[in-house]
């Protein structure tokens, strides 16, 4: 094993050590055909279940100003294995430290050799 490969393996192990308390389930809204009636309907389908992950919260300095109030913005970032594919528009259910939240991707993931980072927003419903 070369030095670069060993460093990548160590980096991945370090990231995955943070996944000790988080699990992610990915749900897509898909066409599903009933075998008996042959009727196709849209429904939720879990495409990935209980994938180890880490959800990171960061307070952003930006402020959202509305006509009635000012709100602080919070950033949500999911750290997950690089080989995991999550399609745009999916719902992510993340349980970490006994708390479950529902999220959606807010952009393209940043994929690295040892992990990927996905910016999230609160899930507001299927588009």
Backbone as JSON Lines, residues from 0, in Angstrom:
{"i":0,"aa":"X","n":[0.85,-1.17,0.0],"ca":[0.0,0.0,0.0],"c":[0.9,1.23,0.0]}
{"i":1,"aa":"X","n":[0.63,2.13,-0.94],"ca":[1.42,3.35,-1.03],"c":[1.04,4.35,0.05]}
{"i":2,"aa":"X","n":[1.87,5.36,0.21],"ca":[1.64,6.38,1.25],"c":[0.35,7.15,1.0]}
{"i":3,"aa":"X","n":[0.05,7.48,-0.25],"ca":[-1.18,8.23,-0.57],"c":[-2.41,7.39,-0.26]}
{"i":4,"aa":"X","n":[-2.38,6.13,-0.63],"ca":[-3.51,5.25,-0.36],"c":[-3.7,5.07,1.15]}
{"i":5,"aa":"X","n":[-2.62,4.96,1.88],"ca":[-2.7,4.83,3.34],"c":[-3.28,6.1,3.97]}
{"i":6,"aa":"X","n":[-2.89,7.25,3.45],"ca":[-3.41,8.53,3.97],"c":[-4.91,8.65,3.69]}
{"i":7,"aa":"X","n":[-5.33,8.25,2.5],"ca":[-6.76,8.29,2.17],"c":[-7.57,7.35,3.05]}
{"i":8,"aa":"X","n":[-7.02,6.17,3.29],"ca":[-7.69,5.2,4.15],"c":[-7.82,5.74,5.58]}
{"i":9,"aa":"X","n":[-6.77,6.38,6.06],"ca":[-6.8,6.97,7.41],"c":[-7.79,8.13,7.48]}
{"i":10,"aa":"X","n":[-7.83,8.94,6.43],"ca":[-8.77,10.07,6.4],"c":[-10.21,9.57,6.4]}
{"i":11,"aa":"X","n":[-10.49,8.53,5.62],"ca":[-11.84,7.98,5.59],"c":[-12.21,7.41,6.95]}
{"i":12,"aa":"X","n":[-11.29,6.7,7.59],"ca":[-11.56,6.15,8.91],"c":[-11.86,7.27,9.92]}
{"i":13,"aa":"X","n":[-11.14,8.38,9.8],"ca":[-11.38,9.52,10.7],"c":[-12.78,10.1,10.48]}
{"i":14,"aa":"X","n":[-13.2,10.25,9.22],"ca":[-14.55,10.76,8.95],"c":[-15.6,9.79,9.45]}
{"i":15,"aa":"X","n":[-15.41,8.51,9.17],"ca":[-16.4,7.52,9.56],"c":[-16.48,7.34,11.07]}
{"i":16,"aa":"X","n":[-15.44,7.72,11.8],"ca":[-15.49,7.67,13.25],"c":[-16.53,8.66,13.8]}
{"i":17,"aa":"X","n":[-16.85,9.69,13.01],"ca":[-17.86,10.67,13.41],"c":[-19.29,10.2,13.13]}
{"i":18,"aa":"X","n":[-19.43,9.08,12.41],"ca":[-20.75,8.57,12.04],"c":[-21.36,7.69,13.11]}
{"i":19,"aa":"X","n":[-20.84,7.72,14.33],"ca":[-21.25,6.8,15.39],"c":[-22.69,6.97,15.83]}
{"i":20,"aa":"X","n":[-23.28,8.16,15.68],"ca":[-24.63,8.36,16.21],"c":[-25.65,8.77,15.16]}
{"i":21,"aa":"X","n":[-25.26,8.82,13.89],"ca":[-26.19,9.25,12.86],"c":[-26.52,8.16,11.86]}
{"i":22,"aa":"X","n":[-27.81,8.09,11.48],"ca":[-28.27,7.17,10.45],"c":[-29.17,7.92,9.49]}
{"i":23,"aa":"X","n":[-28.99,7.68,8.2],"ca":[-29.75,8.38,7.17],"c":[-30.54,7.38,6.33]}
{"i":24,"aa":"X","n":[-31.81,7.7,6.09],"ca":[-32.65,6.94,5.17],"c":[-33.05,7.88,4.05]}
{"i":25,"aa":"X","n":[-32.89,7.44,2.81],"ca":[-33.21,8.26,1.64],"c":[-34.5,7.73,1.02]}
{"i":26,"aa":"X","n":[-35.44,8.63,0.77],"ca":[-36.73,8.28,0.19],"c":[-36.93,9.08,-1.08]}
{"i":27,"aa":"X","n":[-37.35,8.4,-2.15],"ca":[-37.67,9.05,-3.41],"c":[-39.16,8.88,-3.69]}
{"i":28,"aa":"X","n":[-39.72,9.84,-4.4],"ca":[-41.12,9.77,-4.84],"c":[-41.08,9.18,-6.24]}
{"i":29,"aa":"X","n":[-41.57,7.94,-6.39],"ca":[-41.43,7.22,-7.65],"c":[-42.77,6.68,-8.14]}
{"i":30,"aa":"X","n":[-42.81,6.38,-9.46],"ca":[-43.95,5.67,-10.03],"c":[-43.85,4.21,-9.62]}
{"i":31,"aa":"X","n":[-44.92,3.69,-9.04],"ca":[-44.96,2.29,-8.62],"c":[-46.23,1.68,-9.21]}
{"i":32,"aa":"X","n":[-46.06,0.56,-9.92],"ca":[-47.19,-0.12,-10.55],"c":[-47.64,-1.29,-9.69]}
{"i":33,"aa":"X","n":[-48.94,-1.3,-9.38],"ca":[-49.53,-2.41,-8.63],"c":[-49.6,-3.62,-9.55]}
{"i":34,"aa":"X","n":[-49.04,-4.75,-9.12],"ca":[-48.99,-5.94,-9.97],"c":[-50.38,-6.49,-10.31]}
{"i":35,"aa":"X","n":[-51.31,-6.4,-9.38],"ca":[-52.63,-6.97,-9.64],"c":[-53.53,-6.05,-10.46]}
{"i":36,"aa":"X","n":[-53.51,-4.75,-10.17],"ca":[-54.41,-3.82,-10.9],"c":[-53.74,-3.16,-12.09]}
{"i":37,"aa":"X","n":[-52.42,-3.21,-12.16],"ca":[-51.63,-2.57,-13.23],"c":[-51.76,-1.05,-13.22]}
{"i":38,"aa":"X","n":[-52.24,-0.51,-12.1],"ca":[-52.37,0.95,-11.96],"c":[-51.06,1.5,-11.4]}
{"i":39,"aa":"X","n":[-50.56,2.55,-12.02],"ca":[-49.32,3.17,-11.58],"c":[-49.65,4.43,-10.78]}
{"i":40,"aa":"X","n":[-49.06,4.51,-9.6],"ca":[-49.24,5.66,-8.72],"c":[-47.89,6.13,-8.21]}
{"i":41,"aa":"X","n":[-47.85,7.39,-7.83],"ca":[-46.65,7.94,-7.19],"c":[-46.7,7.61,-5.71]}
{"i":42,"aa":"X","n":[-45.58,7.11,-5.19],"ca":[-45.51,6.86,-3.76],"c":[-44.06,6.91,-3.3]}
{"i":43,"aa":"X","n":[-43.9,7.02,-1.99],"ca":[-42.56,7.08,-1.4],"c":[-41.92,5.7,-1.44]}
{"i":44,"aa":"X","n":[-40.65,5.67,-1.88],"ca":[-39.88,4.43,-1.93],"c":[-38.53,4.69,-1.26]}
{"i":45,"aa":"X","n":[-38.21,3.89,-0.25],"ca":[-36.91,4.02,0.41],"c":[-35.84,3.39,-0.5]}
{"i":46,"aa":"X","n":[-34.84,4.2,-0.87],"ca":[-33.78,3.71,-1.74],"c":[-32.49,3.43,-0.97]}
{"i":47,"aa":"X","n":[-32.41,3.9,0.25],"ca":[-31.25,3.68,1.11],"c":[-31.75,3.73,2.55]}
{"i":48,"aa":"X","n":[-31.36,2.76,3.35],"ca":[-31.83,2.74,4.74],"c":[-30.67,2.63,5.71]}
{"i":49,"aa":"X","n":[-30.79,3.39,6.78],"ca":[-29.86,3.34,7.91],"c":[-28.39,3.4,7.5]}
{"i":50,"aa":"X","n":[-28.08,4.34,6.61],"ca":[-26.7,4.58,6.19],"c":[-26.01,5.44,7.26]}
{"i":51,"aa":"X","n":[-24.89,4.99,7.81],"ca":[-24.18,5.81,8.8],"c":[-23.8,7.17,8.22]}
{"i":52,"aa":"X","n":[-23.94,8.21,9.04],"ca":[-23.67,9.58,8.58],"c":[-23.41,10.47,9.79]}
{"i":53,"aa":"X","n":[-23.14,11.73,9.52],"ca":[-23.01,12.73,10.57],"c":[-23.66,14.02,10.08]}
{"i":54,"aa":"X","n":[-24.59,14.54,10.86],"ca":[-25.26,15.79,10.53],"c":[-24.61,16.89,11.34]}
{"i":55,"aa":"X","n":[-24.13,17.92,10.63],"ca":[-23.44,19.03,11.27],"c":[-24.29,20.29,11.17]}
{"i":56,"aa":"X","n":[-24.4,21.01,12.27],"ca":[-25.16,22.25,12.31],"c":[-24.18,23.4,12.43]}
{"i":57,"aa":"X","n":[-24.39,24.42,11.64],"ca":[-23.53,25.6,11.76],"c":[-24.39,26.85,11.65]}
{"i":58,"aa":"X","n":[-24.11,27.78,12.51],"ca":[-24.82,29.06,12.48],"c":[-24.17,29.92,11.41]}
{"i":59,"aa":"X","n":[-24.98,30.41,10.51],"ca":[-24.47,31.27,9.46],"c":[-24.67,32.72,9.87]}
{"i":60,"aa":"X","n":[-23.8,33.58,9.41],"ca":[-23.9,34.99,9.76],"c":[-24.97,35.72,8.96]}
{"i":61,"aa":"X","n":[-25.47,35.1,7.92],"ca":[-26.48,35.77,7.1],"c":[-27.8,35.84,7.85]}
{"i":62,"aa":"X","n":[-28.59,36.83,7.52],"ca":[-29.87,37.04,8.16],"c":[-30.91,37.19,7.06]}
{"i":63,"aa":"X","n":[-32.05,36.52,7.24],"ca":[-33.15,36.66,6.29],"c":[-34.09,37.74,6.82]}
{"i":64,"aa":"X","n":[-34.26,38.79,6.06],"ca":[-35.12,39.89,6.46],"c":[-36.46,39.74,5.75]}
{"i":65,"aa":"X","n":[-37.54,39.79,6.5],"ca":[-38.88,39.79,5.92],"c":[-39.58,41.07,6.36]}
{"i":66,"aa":"X","n":[-40.82,41.25,5.92],"ca":[-41.57,42.44,6.29],"c":[-41.87,42.5,7.78]}
{"i":67,"aa":"X","n":[-41.95,41.33,8.41],"ca":[-42.37,41.31,9.8],"c":[-41.28,40.92,10.79]}
{"i":68,"aa":"X","n":[-40.24,40.24,10.33],"ca":[-39.24,39.76,11.29],"c":[-37.9,39.52,10.61]}
{"i":69,"aa":"X","n":[-36.89,39.38,11.44],"ca":[-35.56,39.01,10.99],"c":[-35.25,37.63,11.56]}
{"i":70,"aa":"X","n":[-34.77,36.74,10.72],"ca":[-34.49,35.37,11.15],"c":[-33.04,35.03,10.88]}
{"i":71,"aa":"X","n":[-32.4,34.37,11.85],"ca":[-31.05,33.86,11.64],"c":[-31.14,32.6,10.79]}
{"i":72,"aa":"X","n":[-30.15,32.38,9.96],"ca":[-30.12,31.21,9.11],"c":[-29.18,30.18,9.69]}
{"i":73,"aa":"X","n":[-29.59,28.92,9.66],"ca":[-28.74,27.84,10.15],"c":[-28.37,26.94,8.98]}
{"i":74,"aa":"X","n":[-27.09,26.59,8.9],"ca":[-26.64,25.68,7.85],"c":[-26.65,24.25,8.35]}
{"i":75,"aa":"X","n":[-27.07,23.35,7.49],"ca":[-27.1,21.93,7.8],"c":[-26.25,21.21,6.77]}
{"i":76,"aa":"X","n":[-25.3,20.42,7.22],"ca":[-24.43,19.7,6.3],"c":[-24.37,18.24,6.71]}
{"i":77,"aa":"X","n":[-24.61,17.36,5.73],"ca":[-24.56,15.93,5.97],"c":[-23.24,15.38,5.45]}
{"i":78,"aa":"X","n":[-22.54,14.65,6.3],"ca":[-21.32,13.95,5.93],"c":[-21.69,12.47,5.78]}
{"i":79,"aa":"X","n":[-21.34,11.89,4.63],"ca":[-21.74,10.52,4.33],"c":[-20.7,9.89,3.4]}
{"i":80,"aa":"X","n":[-20.71,8.57,3.27],"ca":[-19.73,7.86,2.44],"c":[-19.76,8.36,1.0]}
{"i":81,"aa":"X","n":[-18.61,8.39,0.33],"ca":[-18.55,8.95,-1.03],"c":[-19.25,8.12,-2.09]}
{"i":82,"aa":"X","n":[-19.43,6.83,-1.86],"ca":[-20.06,5.99,-2.88],"c":[-21.59,6.04,-2.85]}
{"i":83,"aa":"X","n":[-22.17,6.69,-1.86],"ca":[-23.62,6.81,-1.75],"c":[-24.12,7.82,-2.78]}
{"i":84,"aa":"X","n":[-25.18,7.43,-3.51],"ca":[-25.78,8.34,-4.48],"c":[-27.16,8.75,-3.97]}
{"i":85,"aa":"X","n":[-27.36,10.06,-3.87],"ca":[-28.65,10.6,-3.44],"c":[-29.14,11.52,-4.55]}
{"i":86,"aa":"X","n":[-30.3,11.2,-5.12],"ca":[-30.84,11.98,-6.23],"c":[-31.44,13.29,-5.72]}
{"i":87,"aa":"X","n":[-31.33,14.32,-6.56],"ca":[-31.97,15.6,-6.25],"c":[-33.47,15.37,-6.06]}
{"i":88,"aa":"X","n":[-34.05,16.04,-5.11],"ca":[-35.48,15.9,-4.84],"c":[-35.82,14.82,-3.83]}
{"i":89,"aa":"X","n":[-34.82,14.07,-3.38],"ca":[-35.06,13.02,-2.39],"c":[-35.32,13.63,-1.01]}
{"i":90,"aa":"X","n":[-36.01,12.86,-0.18],"ca":[-36.21,13.23,1.22],"c":[-35.21,12.43,2.04]}
{"i":91,"aa":"X","n":[-34.49,13.09,2.92],"ca":[-33.52,12.43,3.79],"c":[-34.04,12.47,5.21]}
{"i":92,"aa":"X","n":[-34.17,11.32,5.81],"ca":[-34.56,11.22,7.21],"c":[-33.3,10.89,7.99]}
{"i":93,"aa":"X","n":[-32.9,11.82,8.85],"ca":[-31.66,11.64,9.6],"c":[-32.0,11.56,11.08]}
{"i":94,"aa":"X","n":[-31.54,10.48,11.7],"ca":[-31.67,10.32,13.15],"c":[-30.28,10.37,13.74]}
{"i":95,"aa":"X","n":[-30.08,11.33,14.64],"ca":[-28.77,11.5,15.26],"c":[-28.98,11.9,16.71]}
{"i":96,"aa":"X","n":[-28.29,11.23,17.59],"ca":[-28.4,11.5,19.04],"c":[-29.86,11.43,19.51]}
{"i":97,"aa":"X","n":[-30.63,10.49,18.94],"ca":[-32.01,10.29,19.36],"c":[-33.01,11.28,18.79]}
{"i":98,"aa":"X","n":[-32.57,12.18,17.91],"ca":[-33.46,13.18,17.32],"c":[-33.57,12.9,15.82]}
{"i":99,"aa":"X","n":[-34.8,12.9,15.3],"ca":[-35.04,12.64,13.89],"c":[-35.51,13.9,13.2]}
{"i":100,"aa":"X","n":[-34.92,14.19,12.03],"ca":[-35.32,15.33,11.22],"c":[-35.5,14.91,9.78]}
{"i":101,"aa":"X","n":[-36.26,15.71,9.03],"ca":[-36.54,15.43,7.62],"c":[-35.96,16.56,6.79]}
{"i":102,"aa":"X","n":[-35.14,16.21,5.8],"ca":[-34.38,17.19,5.04],"c":[-34.43,16.89,3.55]}
{"i":103,"aa":"X","n":[-34.01,17.87,2.77],"ca":[-33.83,17.73,1.33],"c":[-32.49,18.36,0.98]}
{"i":104,"aa":"X","n":[-31.92,17.94,-0.14],"ca":[-30.65,18.53,-0.59],"c":[-30.91,19.95,-1.08]}
{"i":105,"aa":"X","n":[-29.98,20.84,-0.77],"ca":[-30.13,22.21,-1.25],"c":[-29.09,22.53,-2.31]}
{"i":106,"aa":"X","n":[-28.39,21.53,-2.81],"ca":[-27.4,21.75,-3.85],"c":[-26.71,20.45,-4.2]}
{"i":107,"aa":"X","n":[-25.75,20.53,-5.1],"ca":[-24.99,19.36,-5.49],"c":[-24.02,18.97,-4.37]}
{"i":108,"aa":"X","n":[-23.82,17.66,-4.16],"ca":[-22.88,17.25,-3.12],"c":[-21.43,17.54,-3.51]}
{"i":109,"aa":"X","n":[-20.61,17.81,-2.52],"ca":[-19.16,17.92,-2.72],"c":[-18.59,16.55,-2.4]}
{"i":110,"aa":"X","n":[-18.12,15.84,-3.43],"ca":[-17.65,14.47,-3.26],"c":[-16.13,14.45,-3.22]}
{"i":111,"aa":"X","n":[-15.59,13.87,-2.16],"ca":[-14.16,13.73,-1.97],"c":[-13.82,12.24,-1.95]}
{"i":112,"aa":"X","n":[-12.54,11.91,-1.93],"ca":[-12.12,10.51,-1.93],"c":[-12.58,9.76,-0.69]}
{"i":113,"aa":"X","n":[-12.68,10.47,0.45],"ca":[-12.98,9.8,1.71],"c":[-14.37,10.09,2.27]}
{"i":114,"aa":"X","n":[-15.12,11.02,1.7],"ca":[-16.46,11.35,2.17],"c":[-17.13,12.28,1.16]}
{"i":115,"aa":"X","n":[-18.39,12.57,1.42],"ca":[-19.05,13.64,0.67],"c":[-19.82,14.51,1.64]}
{"i":116,"aa":"X","n":[-20.0,15.76,1.24],"ca":[-20.7,16.74,2.06],"c":[-21.9,17.24,1.25]}
{"i":117,"aa":"X","n":[-23.07,17.18,1.87],"ca":[-24.3,17.59,1.21],"c":[-24.97,18.66,2.06]}
{"i":118,"aa":"X","n":[-25.17,19.83,1.48],"ca":[-25.89,20.89,2.18],"c":[-27.38,20.54,2.15]}
{"i":119,"aa":"X","n":[-28.02,20.69,3.31],"ca":[-29.42,20.32,3.44],"c":[-30.29,21.51,3.8]}
{"i":120,"aa":"X","n":[-31.56,21.35,3.56],"ca":[-32.57,22.3,4.02],"c":[-33.71,21.46,4.59]}
{"i":121,"aa":"X","n":[-34.59,22.08,5.34],"ca":[-35.71,21.34,5.89],"c":[-36.61,20.86,4.76]}
{"i":122,"aa":"X","n":[-37.11,19.64,4.87],"ca":[-38.01,19.07,3.86],"c":[-39.36,19.73,4.01]}
{"i":123,"aa":"X","n":[-39.86,20.31,2.93],"ca":[-41.14,21.03,2.96],"c":[-42.23,20.33,2.17]}
{"i":124,"aa":"X","n":[-41.93,19.16,1.63],"ca":[-42.93,18.4,0.86],"c":[-42.41,18.07,-0.52]}
{"i":125,"aa":"X","n":[-43.1,17.19,-1.17],"ca":[-42.7,16.77,-2.52],"c":[-43.05,17.84,-3.53]}
{"i":126,"aa":"X","n":[-42.13,18.06,-4.45],"ca":[-42.34,19.09,-5.5],"c":[-43.34,18.62,-6.52]}
